[in-house]
């Protein structure tokens, strides 16, 4: 069984008289054996880190996830790979080395699969909570829960303002700390500058991709940062096509752009490299709208994708899903033409659309409506 993770097309070799590359080259490493040591992760499903030794002598770590259908993640990787190809075609994007971190996803069946273990990745949640503890900042789950319950108990006319005030208070009590990690991790000024730039650019590109496909559930455990480069990587793509609107607490922001992220971008915040890179990325997405919609349309008849919230009395023939799929793909089409419901039927320019999305993502009233353990103050 060949191991293809982390191998480029050139590394997979070539064959034939014309030198055409073969996806199943004889030179590709094969599985020699599985290492005996297995690390069990601490999350809810207890995924296991396993290591395969290849016939080339290299070690290939993978994360084995139980009780999780990874076929949707695999197709999202295909989509993101297509976006990376489009970004490389643009001189402005290529010069800035824009792109998103992809990784190999190998579904085994409907309930488990293997995910490539990308080295040097650290969860944002662990970094931020670590600094809160070291700085002795006053954070307890019970305190936040009780204060949020008190805000939710306010009359409906005052609830929105009460939730916004709670977010403002928590943002003050628990100030941003991610920039401290960047300074400690990248001690030299030049490496720190490059890491901060990589952080900002990767955040911008993934924000535009996430907005386009309606990616939700961007809590701090689903966003990782590379400790050797500073770039971000997103994981867990189960909440696609604006499914976040169907959650018990509907999501109100297009992507995560909370204070730890904006503060780590430097003194310009979102008004510097983040905004410019977002415009470049969105311009490429809009310019290749039809090609990207063709990639997404393969999911139209896919039973893996939940297009709407299920009720027990709904038709299970697939007709409802097909209709809802058409609606969701039409929404993505509108997004990629600059049409936003809040602005009627007239399309916005790329710059206007990016500014509108930034305003939505940083609106404290929208953040106050988010699920509290999404940690919108963080």
Order of alpha helices (4+ residues) and beta strands (2+ residues): beta-beta-beta-beta-alpha-alpha-beta-beta-beta-alpha-alpha-alpha-alpha-alpha-beta-beta-alpha-alpha-alpha-alpha-alpha-alpha
